[in-house]
């Protein structure tokens, strides 16, 4: 799962990011409200942790703008503003939960887990056709066959399975799998799509990774008896 952490105090931001990464979340950071909005609109995040007191736009303004645009990204508002009126403003503005500083890291992780479950993002496996991906073991299975995926293969396959028939652009994949701060380029996506296509053939799956030129990649089920995989890059 990829989390957008919006906190202008860089020491605190670094500390929270370490907590989240130890819990095996992927984390991108933003330090002001305008940057937070730009990142959130990419639709590559599963949850946003949003501070209230920030430069340019405060957390309330960011949450209200996202909800105005029908953006359903789960928002955990994290702030030192603990008055009842502040909590009400945050929740009415679009936040899904309001956690005050200082906080216990166990409570933070529990809140994140609860919000992801509510959104249907936290499950043990994903499936499509005869294909199943175990989110704990990182095993990709089809029938009696099973293979373990590398970290990037797993993240890419999870993204494709979550999207199913949705076409995912190379830019979307780069941002979600490699992150904003990565030096990865579109060729990295093509290489890992190739790795996964090879593993799907080894699994003898009826599911294939198809491509639409200039648009991106998506999963499709092949009819029984068709040979090979279509839609090469």
Buried (B, 14 or more C-beta within 10 A) or exposed (E): BBBBBBBBBEEBBEEBBEBBEEBEBBBBBBBBBBBBBEBBBBEBBBBBBBBBEBEBBBBBBBBBBBBEEEBEBBBBBBBEBEEEEBBEBBBEBBBBBBBBEEEEBEEBBEBBBBBBEEBEBBEEEBEBBBBBBBBEBBBBBBEEEEBEBEEBBBBBBBBBBBBEEEEBBBEBBBBBBBBBEEEBEEEBBEEBBEBBBEBBEEBEBBBBBBBEEEEBBBBBBBEEEEEEBEBEB
